[in-house]
Amino acid sequence: MSYLTKSIFFWIFSVIFTLAIAAYQRTTGPTYPVRGKTELGSDVIRYRLIRTHVTGQDARVSIEVPAGVNGEFTYRRFKSFDSWHTVPMLMEGSELAAYIPQQPAAGKVEYKVTLSDGSDRIELTAEPVVLRYKGHVPDYVLIPHIILMFLAMLFSTRAGIEGLIRGKHAFNYTAATLFLLLPGGMILGPIVQKFAFDAYWTGWPVGTDLTDNKTAVAFIAWIIAFVRLRKDRTHTTWAWVAALILLAVYLIPHSMMGSEIDHTQVQGAIPAE
């Protein structure tokens, strides 16, 4: 098999692999909706409970239900001394709906939904769902950030393969990965964070945001790989080691341990009611 044929195969694999990792990132983070279904009497009810919303407006939680089903919505601010507040859900078309009062950026609200058809009563989730408010991130910042981070993972995968086979282009793919991570993760990443939570950096040493921390770790790994390969193009081990580090970073769910307001420590915080 010629090198060109192998390279085409490796690129196809890299694209499929990167798409799979992107899908994993999207569906495992703490802002991805809680989905499921439950039985109430003879009815099967499917639900999608949101876990993120923009500041400046109340968050609408809704569930499509058959006629005769009523709902209760119970909520309080997350990490607070608030008492639980329960309100009836209102019928809007074919949906039961309730609204979470708006909170500042990084403010969280935990909530539960209970459905009843008069004879049966069921709580949709075993644990309360936690929703976090964030500021609006404009598309002109968010879209380039997403594209660059996707491309960084793509070239990282290709660089890792090139490193494993001791290919002649390991340094080139390493350089491409590093120079995609720089604007995508280290420049646009903090700008996205600023729009969303009014802070450019909430990782170490000022916070515990895993998104910031893991981006920094990956960037350092690729700097090391770039420097080592620039000195000696035959040291391709650095490429696949850096690729493994970036893969491990991407396997950590997005937004874990991210920005949040601890209302037990904040004086005069905005109430949830």
C-alpha positions as CSV (number, residue, x, y, z in Angstrom):
1,M,0.0,0.0,0.0
2,S,1.4,3.4,-1.0
3,Y,2.0,6.2,1.5
4,L,-0.7,8.3,-0.2
5,T,-3.3,5.5,0.2
6,K,-2.3,5.0,3.8
7,S,-2.6,8.8,4.4
8,I,-6.1,8.9,2.9
9,F,-7.2,6.0,5.1
10,F,-5.6,7.7,8.2
11,W,-7.4,11.0,7.4
12,I,-10.7,9.2,7.1
13,F,-10.2,7.5,10.4
14,S,-9.1,10.8,12.0
15,V,-12.3,12.5,10.8
16,I,-14.6,9.7,12.1
17,F,-12.8,9.5,15.3
18,T,-12.9,13.3,15.9
19,L,-16.6,13.4,15.1
20,A,-17.2,10.6,17.7
21,I,-15.2,12.5,20.3
22,A,-17.1,15.7,19.6
23,A,-20.4,13.8,20.0
24,Y,-19.2,12.4,23.3
25,Q,-18.2,15.8,24.5
26,R,-21.6,17.2,23.6
27,T,-23.7,14.6,25.3
28,T,-21.7,13.9,28.5
29,G,-21.3,17.5,29.9
30,P,-23.3,18.9,32.8
31,T,-25.2,21.2,30.5
32,Y,-26.7,18.5,28.2
33,P,-30.4,18.1,28.8
34,V,-31.6,15.2,31.0
35,R,-33.7,12.9,28.7
36,G,-35.8,9.9,29.5
37,K,-39.3,8.5,29.6
38,T,-41.6,7.3,32.3
39,E,-45.0,5.6,32.6
40,L,-47.9,7.3,34.3
41,G,-50.9,5.1,34.4
42,S,-51.3,3.8,30.8
43,D,-49.3,6.6,29.3
44,V,-45.7,6.8,28.3
45,I,-44.3,10.3,28.8
46,R,-41.0,11.4,27.3
47,Y,-39.2,14.3,28.8
48,R,-36.2,16.6,28.1
49,L,-35.2,18.7,31.1
50,I,-32.8,21.7,30.3
51,R,-29.7,22.3,32.3
52,T,-28.4,25.6,30.9
53,H,-30.0,28.9,29.9
54,V,-28.9,32.4,29.1
55,T,-29.1,35.3,31.6
56,G,-31.7,38.0,31.3
57,Q,-34.7,35.8,31.0
58,D,-36.6,33.1,32.8
59,A,-35.8,29.5,31.8
60,R,-38.8,27.6,30.5
61,V,-39.1,23.9,31.5
62,S,-41.7,22.0,29.5
63,I,-43.0,18.5,29.0
64,E,-45.5,17.3,26.5
65,V,-48.2,15.3,28.3
66,P,-51.6,13.7,27.4
67,A,-54.8,15.3,28.6
68,G,-55.6,14.9,32.3
69,V,-52.0,15.0,33.5
70,N,-51.0,17.7,36.0
71,G,-47.6,18.8,37.1
72,E,-45.8,20.4,40.0
73,F,-42.5,22.2,39.8
74,T,-40.2,22.4,42.8
75,Y,-37.0,24.5,42.8
76,R,-34.4,26.4,44.8
77,R,-31.1,28.0,44.2
78,F,-28.2,25.5,44.1
79,K,-25.8,25.7,47.0
80,S,-28.0,27.9,49.1
81,F,-30.0,27.8,52.4
82,D,-33.2,28.4,50.4
83,S,-36.3,26.3,51.2
84,W,-37.9,24.4,48.3
85,H,-40.5,26.4,46.5
86,T,-43.3,24.5,44.7
87,V,-45.6,25.9,42.0
88,P,-48.2,24.2,39.7
89,M,-47.1,23.8,36.1
90,L,-49.4,25.5,33.6
91,M,-50.8,23.9,30.4
92,E,-49.5,25.7,27.3
93,G,-50.8,23.9,24.3
94,S,-50.0,20.3,24.8
95,E,-47.2,21.0,27.2
96,L,-47.0,21.5,30.9
97,A,-44.6,24.4,31.6
98,A,-42.9,26.2,34.4
99,Y,-40.4,29.0,34.5
100,I,-37.2,29.3,36.6
101,P,-36.6,32.9,37.7
102,Q,-33.6,34.3,36.0
103,Q,-30.3,34.3,37.8
104,P,-26.9,36.0,37.3
105,A,-24.2,34.3,35.2
106,A,-22.9,31.2,37.0
107,G,-26.0,31.1,39.2
108,K,-27.5,27.6,39.4
109,V,-31.0,26.4,40.3
110,E,-31.9,22.8,41.1
111,Y,-35.4,21.6,40.3
112,K,-37.7,18.6,40.3
113,V,-40.8,17.8,38.3
114,T,-43.7,15.7,39.6
115,L,-46.5,14.5,37.4
116,S,-49.9,13.2,38.4
117,D,-53.0,11.9,36.6
118,G,-55.3,11.9,39.6
119,S,-54.5,8.3,40.7
120,D,-50.8,7.9,40.0
121,R,-48.0,10.3,41.0
122,I,-44.4,10.2,39.9
123,E,-41.3,12.3,40.2
124,L,-39.4,12.3,36.9
125,T,-35.8,12.1,38.2
126,A,-34.3,10.5,41.3
127,E,-32.1,13.5,41.9
128,P,-32.9,17.2,41.2
129,V,-31.8,18.6,37.9
130,V,-29.3,21.4,38.1
131,L,-29.5,24.3,35.6
132,R,-26.8,26.9,35.2
133,Y,-27.3,30.4,33.8
134,K,-24.7,31.9,31.5
135,G,-24.2,35.0,29.5
136,H,-24.8,35.0,25.8
137,V,-21.8,34.2,23.7
138,P,-21.9,35.8,20.3
139,D,-21.6,33.5,17.3
140,Y,-18.6,35.4,15.9
141,V,-16.7,34.2,19.0
142,L,-18.3,30.8,19.6
143,I,-18.3,29.4,16.1
144,P,-14.6,30.0,15.4
145,H,-13.8,28.6,18.9
146,I,-15.7,25.4,18.1
147,I,-14.2,25.0,14.6
148,L,-10.6,25.6,15.8
149,M,-11.0,23.1,18.7
150,F,-12.5,20.5,16.4
151,L,-9.6,21.0,13.9
152,A,-7.1,20.8,16.7
153,M,-8.5,17.4,17.7
154,L,-8.5,16.3,14.1
155,F,-4.9,17.2,13.5
156,S,-3.9,15.8,17.0
157,T,-5.4,12.4,16.0
158,R,-3.5,12.5,12.7
159,A,-0.3,13.6,14.4
160,G,-0.7,10.7,16.9
161,I,-1.1,8.2,14.0
162,E,1.9,9.7,12.3
163,G,3.9,9.4,15.5
164,L,3.0,5.8,15.9
165,I,4.0,4.8,12.4
166,R,7.1,7.0,12.7
167,G,5.9,8.9,9.6
168,K,7.8,11.8,8.0
169,H,5.0,14.4,8.7
170,A,4.8,14.0,12.5
171,F,6.4,17.5,13.0
172,N,4.1,19.2,10.5
173,Y,0.9,17.8,12.1
174,T,2.3,18.6,15.5
175,A,2.9,22.2,14.5
176,A,-0.6,22.4,13.0
177,T,-2.2,21.1,16.2
178,L,-0.3,23.5,18.4
179,F,-1.2,26.5,16.2
180,L,-4.9,25.5,16.2
181,L,-4.9,25.1,20.0
182,L,-3.3,28.5,20.5
183,P,-6.2,30.7,19.1
184,G,-8.9,28.1,19.6
185,G,-8.2,27.2,23.2
186,M,-5.9,29.7,24.7
187,I,-7.3,32.9,23.1
188,L,-10.9,32.3,22.1
189,G,-11.5,29.9,25.0
190,P,-11.0,32.7,27.7
191,I,-13.0,35.1,25.6
192,V,-15.9,32.6,25.5
193,Q,-15.6,32.3,29.3
194,K,-15.6,36.0,29.7
195,F,-18.9,36.4,27.8
196,A,-20.5,33.4,29.5
197,F,-19.3,34.0,33.1
198,D,-17.6,37.3,33.2
199,A,-14.1,35.9,33.9
200,Y,-11.4,35.1,31.4
201,W,-9.9,32.3,33.5
202,T,-11.4,30.2,36.2
203,G,-8.9,27.3,36.3
204,W,-5.7,26.9,38.3
205,P,-4.6,28.8,40.3
206,V,-7.7,30.9,40.7
207,G,-10.3,28.2,40.4
208,T,-11.2,24.6,39.7
209,D,-12.7,24.8,36.2
210,L,-11.7,21.6,34.5
211,T,-12.3,23.1,31.0
212,D,-9.6,25.8,31.6
213,N,-7.2,23.4,33.4
214,K,-7.4,20.6,30.8
215,T,-6.9,23.1,27.9
216,A,-3.8,24.4,29.6
217,V,-2.4,20.9,30.1
218,A,-3.0,19.9,26.5
219,F,-1.4,23.1,25.2
220,I,1.7,22.6,27.3
221,A,1.9,19.0,26.1
222,W,1.8,20.1,22.4
223,I,4.4,22.8,23.1
224,I,6.8,20.2,24.5
225,A,6.1,17.9,21.5
226,F,6.7,20.8,19.0
227,V,10.0,21.8,20.6
228,R,11.3,18.2,20.8
229,L,10.3,17.3,17.3
230,R,11.7,20.6,16.0
231,K,15.1,19.6,17.4
232,D,14.9,16.0,16.1
233,R,12.2,15.0,13.6
234,T,12.8,11.3,14.4
235,H,11.5,11.6,18.0
236,T,7.9,10.9,16.8
237,T,7.0,9.4,20.2
238,W,6.3,13.0,21.4
239,A,3.5,13.3,18.8
240,W,1.5,10.3,19.9
241,V,2.1,11.0,23.6
242,A,0.7,14.6,23.2
243,A,-2.2,13.2,21.1
244,L,-3.0,10.8,24.0
245,I,-3.0,13.7,26.5
246,L,-5.3,15.7,24.3
247,L,-7.6,12.7,23.9
248,A,-7.7,12.2,27.7
249,V,-8.5,15.9,28.0
250,Y,-11.4,15.6,25.6
251,L,-12.8,12.6,27.4
252,I,-13.3,14.7,30.5
253,P,-16.9,16.0,30.1
254,H,-17.1,19.7,29.1
255,S,-17.8,22.3,31.8
256,M,-17.2,20.0,34.7
257,M,-16.4,21.8,37.9
258,G,-17.1,25.1,36.1
259,S,-18.1,28.5,37.3
260,E,-20.9,28.6,39.9
261,I,-22.1,30.9,42.6
262,D,-22.1,29.5,46.1
263,H,-25.1,31.3,47.6
264,T,-24.1,30.1,51.1
265,Q,-21.1,32.4,50.8
266,V,-22.6,35.3,49.0
267,Q,-24.2,38.2,50.8
268,G,-27.3,39.8,49.3
269,A,-27.6,37.3,46.4
270,I,-30.6,37.5,44.1
271,P,-33.4,35.3,45.5
272,A,-34.8,32.5,43.4
273,E,-38.4,33.6,43.9
